[in-house]
Amino acid sequence: MGAELDRNAVAKAYARWAPVYDFVFGAVFERGRKASIAAAERIGGRILEVGVGTGISLPDYARSNRLVGIDISEPMLRKAMGRVREFGLTYVEALSVMDVNHLAFPDNSFDVVIAQYVITAVPDPEAALDEFMRVVRPGGEIILVNHIGAEQGLRRSFELAFAPVARRLGWRPEFPWARIKAWVDVHPTMRVLERKPMPPLGHFSLIRIGKLAS
C-alpha cells in the first residue's frame, strides 16, 4: 500500500494551505465540488461534509439541507466559520475540528456523507470509510470526489516518483481504485453505485457508494 501519512503532518500541511487554499485550488476542484453536491442533493436531508476545509462549497448547497462540516485543520475551519457568517448560512448546523477516523456522531446520523478530495489525504483511508459507513443511515450514500492513481503508463510513473513530495504536502497521488473496491467488497451492506471521471482530464473521479436499506 506504500508509505502512509502521519496525522500531525497532514494537519500542519493544511494549516499552511489555509491562507491560499481557495486561490490555489478553488477553480481546479470546482467541477468536482459541484458534481458531488448535486449527487448529495438527490438524497438531501442531513449531510456531513468531511474535510470541509475553508467552507468553499458550503454556499453551493440548497438551503433545504442541514449541513455539518468537520476538518482536521483549525485554521481551515476558522475560514469556514467566517464564510458561514458572511453568507448567513443558517442551514449549517455545526463546524468542528474532528479526526475522520473517530467521528463523534451516533450511528446512522446522516443521510449523506460527502468527502471531497479527502480519502487520499487521511492516514487510514479504510478506517475513514468504516466511520462513513457507520454514521450514514441505511439507504443513504457516501459520496467521494478524489484523484485516483493511474494503473499504468507515464502518469503512473510520475505519481510514484512524486509521491514522497506529495506526502509532505498532505496527500497520496498514487492512491489506487483497488483500495476502495477492496473495502466495498468486504462490507456486504455497501455497493458502488457510480464511478465517473471528472475534469480536468479525468484525473479526478466521482464515486457514489450506497448503504443498503435492509
C-alpha positions as CSV (number, residue, x, y, z in Angstrom):
1,M,0.0,0.0,0.0
2,G,3.0,2.3,0.2
3,A,4.1,4.7,2.9
4,E,1.2,6.0,4.9
5,L,0.5,9.6,6.0
6,D,1.0,11.0,9.5
7,R,-2.0,12.7,11.1
8,N,0.0,15.6,12.6
9,A,1.9,16.1,9.4
10,V,-1.4,16.3,7.5
11,A,-2.8,18.9,10.0
12,K,0.3,21.0,9.7
13,A,0.3,20.8,5.9
14,Y,-3.3,22.0,5.7
15,A,-2.7,24.7,8.2
16,R,-0.1,26.1,5.8
17,W,-2.5,25.8,2.9
18,A,-5.3,27.6,4.7
19,P,-4.5,31.2,3.7
20,V,-4.2,30.4,0.0
21,Y,-6.3,27.2,-0.4
22,D,-9.2,28.9,-2.2
23,F,-7.0,30.8,-4.6
24,V,-4.8,27.8,-5.5
25,F,-7.4,25.0,-5.6
26,G,-10.8,26.7,-6.0
27,A,-11.0,26.6,-9.8
28,V,-9.3,23.3,-10.1
29,F,-11.7,21.5,-7.8
30,E,-14.8,23.4,-8.7
31,R,-16.3,20.8,-11.1
32,G,-15.8,18.0,-8.7
33,R,-17.3,20.0,-5.8
34,K,-20.4,20.9,-7.7
35,A,-20.9,17.4,-9.1
36,S,-20.6,15.9,-5.6
37,I,-23.1,18.4,-4.1
38,A,-25.6,17.7,-6.9
39,A,-25.2,13.9,-6.1
40,A,-25.7,14.6,-2.4
41,E,-28.8,16.7,-3.0
42,R,-30.5,13.9,-4.9
43,I,-30.9,12.4,-1.5
44,G,-30.8,15.6,0.6
45,G,-31.6,15.9,4.3
46,R,-28.8,15.9,6.9
47,I,-25.4,16.0,5.2
48,L,-21.9,15.5,6.7
49,E,-19.2,17.2,4.7
50,V,-15.9,15.6,5.8
51,G,-12.8,17.8,5.1
52,V,-15.0,20.9,4.8
53,G,-11.8,23.0,4.8
54,T,-12.4,26.7,4.3
55,G,-16.1,26.0,3.6
56,I,-15.7,26.9,-0.1
57,S,-18.5,24.5,-1.0
58,L,-21.0,25.5,1.7
59,P,-22.8,28.3,-0.1
60,D,-23.5,26.0,-3.1
61,Y,-25.8,23.7,-1.1
62,A,-29.6,24.3,-1.2
63,R,-31.0,25.8,2.0
64,S,-33.4,22.9,2.4
65,N,-30.4,20.7,3.6
66,R,-28.8,20.6,7.0
67,L,-25.1,20.7,6.9
68,V,-22.4,19.6,9.4
69,G,-18.8,20.1,8.5
70,I,-15.7,18.7,10.0
71,D,-12.0,19.1,9.4
72,I,-8.6,18.3,11.0
73,S,-7.3,21.8,10.4
74,E,-8.5,24.5,12.8
75,P,-7.1,27.3,10.6
76,M,-9.2,26.0,7.7
77,L,-12.3,25.8,9.9
78,R,-11.8,29.4,11.1
79,K,-12.1,30.5,7.4
80,A,-15.2,28.3,7.0
81,M,-16.8,29.9,10.1
82,G,-16.2,33.3,8.6
83,R,-17.8,32.2,5.4
84,V,-20.9,30.9,7.3
85,R,-21.3,34.3,9.0
86,E,-20.6,36.3,5.8
87,F,-23.2,34.5,3.7
88,G,-25.7,33.9,6.5
89,L,-25.7,30.1,6.0
90,T,-28.2,29.2,8.7
91,Y,-28.6,25.7,7.3
92,V,-25.0,24.9,8.6
93,E,-25.7,23.2,12.0
94,A,-22.1,22.9,13.1
95,L,-18.4,23.1,12.1
96,S,-16.0,21.1,14.2
97,V,-12.4,20.0,14.4
98,M,-12.5,16.2,14.3
99,D,-10.4,13.2,13.4
100,V,-12.0,11.5,10.4
101,N,-11.1,8.1,11.8
102,H,-13.0,8.8,15.1
103,L,-16.2,10.6,14.2
104,A,-18.1,11.9,17.3
105,F,-21.5,11.1,15.9
106,P,-24.0,8.3,16.7
107,D,-24.7,5.5,14.2
108,N,-27.0,6.4,11.3
109,S,-26.8,10.1,11.9
110,F,-26.7,11.4,8.3
111,D,-28.5,10.9,5.0
112,V,-25.3,11.6,3.1
113,V,-21.6,11.7,3.9
114,I,-19.6,13.7,1.4
115,A,-15.8,13.7,1.2
116,Q,-14.3,15.9,-1.5
117,Y,-10.5,15.4,-2.1
118,V,-10.2,13.7,1.3
119,I,-9.7,10.0,1.1
120,T,-6.2,10.2,-0.3
121,A,-5.2,12.7,2.5
122,V,-6.1,10.7,5.6
123,P,-3.7,8.3,7.4
124,D,-6.0,5.3,7.3
125,P,-8.5,5.5,4.4
126,E,-10.2,2.2,5.2
127,A,-10.8,3.3,8.8
128,A,-12.3,6.6,7.5
129,L,-14.6,4.6,5.2
130,D,-15.6,2.5,8.2
131,E,-16.6,5.6,10.0
132,F,-18.5,7.0,7.0
133,M,-20.4,3.7,6.8
134,R,-21.2,3.8,10.5
135,V,-22.7,7.3,10.5
136,V,-24.7,7.2,7.3
137,R,-28.2,5.7,7.5
138,P,-29.4,2.6,5.6
139,G,-30.5,3.9,2.2
140,G,-28.0,6.8,2.4
141,E,-24.9,7.3,0.4
142,I,-21.2,8.0,0.8
143,I,-20.0,10.4,-2.0
144,L,-16.3,10.8,-2.7
145,V,-14.6,13.0,-5.2
146,N,-10.9,12.3,-5.5
147,H,-7.8,11.8,-7.5
148,I,-7.5,8.1,-8.3
149,G,-4.0,7.0,-9.3
150,A,-3.3,5.7,-12.8
151,E,-2.9,1.9,-13.1
152,Q,-0.2,2.1,-15.7
153,G,1.7,4.3,-18.2
154,L,3.5,7.6,-17.8
155,R,1.0,9.1,-15.3
156,R,1.5,6.1,-13.0
157,S,5.3,6.6,-13.2
158,F,5.0,10.3,-12.4
159,E,2.7,9.7,-9.5
160,L,5.0,7.1,-7.9
161,A,8.0,9.5,-8.4
162,F,6.1,12.5,-7.0
163,A,4.6,10.6,-4.0
164,P,7.3,11.5,-1.4
165,V,6.9,15.2,-2.2
166,A,3.1,14.9,-2.2
167,R,3.1,13.3,1.2
168,R,4.8,16.4,2.7
169,L,2.0,18.4,1.1
170,G,-0.6,16.1,2.7
171,W,-1.9,13.7,0.1
172,R,-1.1,10.5,-1.9
173,P,-1.1,11.0,-5.7
174,E,-0.7,7.2,-6.4
175,F,-3.8,6.1,-4.4
176,P,-5.4,3.2,-6.3
177,W,-9.0,2.5,-7.0
178,A,-8.3,-1.1,-5.8
179,R,-8.3,0.1,-2.2
180,I,-11.8,1.5,-2.4
181,K,-13.1,-1.5,-4.3
182,A,-11.5,-4.0,-1.8
183,W,-13.1,-2.1,1.1
184,V,-16.6,-2.3,-0.6
185,D,-16.1,-5.9,-1.3
186,V,-15.7,-6.9,2.3
187,H,-18.8,-4.9,3.5
188,P,-22.0,-6.7,2.4
189,T,-24.2,-3.7,3.1
190,M,-22.2,-1.4,0.7
191,R,-22.4,-1.1,-3.1
192,V,-20.6,1.0,-5.6
193,L,-23.4,2.9,-7.4
194,E,-21.3,5.1,-9.7
195,R,-17.7,5.8,-10.6
196,K,-17.4,8.7,-13.1
197,P,-14.3,10.5,-14.3
198,M,-14.3,14.3,-13.7
199,P,-12.5,17.2,-15.3
200,P,-9.7,18.2,-15.7
201,L,-8.6,15.3,-18.0
202,G,-10.3,12.7,-15.9
203,H,-7.7,12.8,-13.2
204,F,-10.5,13.0,-10.6
205,S,-13.4,10.7,-10.0
206,L,-16.9,11.0,-8.6
207,I,-17.6,7.8,-6.6
208,R,-21.0,7.0,-5.1
209,I,-21.3,4.2,-2.5
210,G,-24.7,3.2,-1.3
211,K,-25.6,1.6,2.1
212,L,-28.4,-1.0,1.6
213,A,-31.7,-0.1,3.2
214,S,-32.2,-3.6,4.7
